[in-house]
Amino acid sequence: MNFLRKPFAAALGLAIALPVGHTALAQDDLADGRNLPVILVVGERRRDALLQPGAVTLVTLEEFQLKQPRSTEEMLRGVTGVSIKPEEESAIVANIGLRGLSAADYKTLILEDGVPVAPGLFVGNGRYYNPRVQRMEGIEVLKGAASLRYGPSTIGGVINYITKQPDDGMKLSLRSGTWNTHEASVEVGGSSPSGDAEFGLIATHAKSDGFLDKGYEMTDIMVKAGMALGNNQWVSIKYADYRNDANISYRGHFLKEYLAEADNNAAPDDWFLSGRRSIDLNHEWDISDTMKLNTLVYGSETWRDYWRFNTHNAASDAADRWIYNDTLNGNNRSFERFGLDTRLQFDHALFGISSKAEIGYRYMTEWMDDRTVNATRANPRTGPLGRDVRDSADSNALYLQNRFLLGDNLALTAGLRAERYEQERKDRRRAAAQVNAAGSSNTELLPGLGFTYTLNPELQFFGSVYKAFSPAQNGDALDALTDQQLDAERSVNVELGLRGGNDRLRYEMAWFRMDFDNQIIPANSNSQFQRTNGGATWHQGVELGVELELSASFSATANTTWVPDAEFDGPRLAANGAIVTADGSRLTYTPEWVANLGLAYTVGSLRTGLNLHHTGEQYSDVLNTDAIAESVTGFFTGRIQSYTLLDISMVYDVSERLSFSGSVKNLSDKRYIASLRQGIYIGPERSIDAGLRYTF
């Protein structure tokens, strides 16, 4: 990826209801002393959440430190509206659902410091990369019409991971635990005497045998640097390099193995080898007291080599476990992306109304090389190509948003986003004389309207209605090198809510509804996407979160998401053109109930936390099959029972420099099914971690 490597070399020459205890109404900052410019979707201060015409959740560094998560998904699991499929304890592959959207799909935009992290937003599966938790200091979750400022795939909303800002000095963190897990992180930072220039590095190496012998070895490095340019401009650069070799697969256990409490890796020779390199360049210019310009240029390359052995289906069926052949497929994909995002914010009084406006433009190009390698056990990483396809997409987006301040209490936010994207697929194994390429293009106009009304300091109403979309991927839109004339998935979203609080109590509640006219979803399986727009679906539910400070040292949080409706509206068109009777059937991986309870207690230098998480029952197939059905040629289907997990954690500060930590996840050792794919994925068993942190 030449455009990434060369600039980096040159640069080196230069809601409420947070998981453990804060709401959107708290007045403290998300981070202090921020000198490196970065794009935030909510803002640096918690009171910025009050400007958003939709539910908001902000997760802070203190919550990360107390909960001691092994993955970013573990932190998201406690956020109102979020459902997670916990397939591996380190969450190498993303499985995040929001507001009744399937956790096996990708209709929520995930960012890191304002930059898309999905390997492909248009060209391929967006679930193959999950940012590492060790580099994070916060998370923003934004829903409602304000998410139109970002895109595509903001039907569920926007999740923005915020990486750590450099601190002067050096910190060393060590952690060990169950499954022979060992992790070491070092943070190094420095600044100029004036504070106008900063540098920071975070490096993490982790190795584990993994739950069910699904071992991995991971290295993650992030470098940040920035400086002030005069009194009103700042520039920064961030480079990240990630590698992970994981012994995981699409294949899980058979039902008989699960009932016998199997504790082995169902696919011991399958490997998921992944990596990502990225570079972000940020510029911030305070043009005046009422006008600011942010510009972001970013590039990344992501790769995923998936080496999976073929199975002997008849023998597997007879043995009630997977029997493997001596041949395997390397399902290998590499992604590259380049983007430019610029946004101008300014105050004005057009039409005689005090207003805050934002105008933005984003250009992005991405491409994916999709290759399969026919290998053997004797030579498991080489062989002839079975497929060699390049998918590419170019997109341009323009958005305008204006927040009208209609008096002291009422604000009206109107926005419009226009997005034009062109997709192309080329089969590089076909001769030029043959039809070897196909293309498609679409334009989306996405209006939105929202409001906030502050009745008094303890109560604010908010609401919005907006249109959102998720594009059909190249593999669906241009299947068989033919423009399939697939429209994007479109949803009209409505949200109404209230939030408020005082010094002791804070709360947020929202009702939401999403109406799809052509959702593209799995066809009689839980993973394979159809190649036609599938029909109408709708999602409707309520979110509620509360935080209560019982004393100076004891606090409690509780939230629940109830999605009684996440279903088909009318018959559904299958991939082969047949009509599937699915009216009223529930969509896959959409639990009706998700609930969280958190307790935090501090005494002296000891901080403790207890978190209870409940996920309701869910289906893995469109027809809502009740009993688990096994298929050695396809995907397992059936109803997944509800489960409840209990986690505890503690941090003891020996001094300002030294602290010890410990946690127990799944304290009751609950055995449960996390998902059904080509077999049963078993949720992680009880695990214990212990660590220390020292500041030099």
Secondary structure, 3 states (H helix, E strand, C coil): CHHHHHHHHHHHHCCCCCCCCCCCCCCCECCCCCCCCCCCCCCCEHHHHHHCCCCEEEECHHHHHHHCCCCHHHHHCCCCCEEECCCCCCCCCCCEEECCCCCCCCCCEEEECCEECCCCCCCCCCCCCCCCHHHEEEEEEECCHHHHHCCCCCCCCEEEEEECCCCCEEEEEEEEECCCEEEEEEEEEEECCCCCEEEEEEEEEEEECCHHHCCEEEEEEEEEEEEEECCCEEEEEEEEEEEEEECCCCECECHHHHHCCCCCCCCCCCEEEEEEEEEEEEEEEEEECCEEEEEEEEEEEEEEEEEEEEECHHHHHHHCCCCEEEEEEEEEEEEEEEEEEEEEEEEECHHHCCEEEEEEEEEEEEEEEEEEEEEECCCCCCCCEEEEEEEEEEEEEEEEEEEEEECCCEEEEEEEEEEEEEEEEEECCCCCCCCCEEEEEEEEEEEEEEEEEEEECCEEEEEEEEEEEECCCHHHHCHHHCCCCCCCEEEEEEEEEEEEECCCEEEEEEEEEEEECCCCCECCCCCCECCCCCCCEEEEEEEEEEEEECCCCEEEEEEEEEEEEEEECCCEECCCCCEECCECCECCCCCCEEEEEEEEEEECCEEEEEEEEEECCEECCCCCCCCCECCCCCCCECEECCEEEEEEEEEEECCCCEEEEEEEECCCCCCCEEEECECEEECCCCEEEEEEEEEC
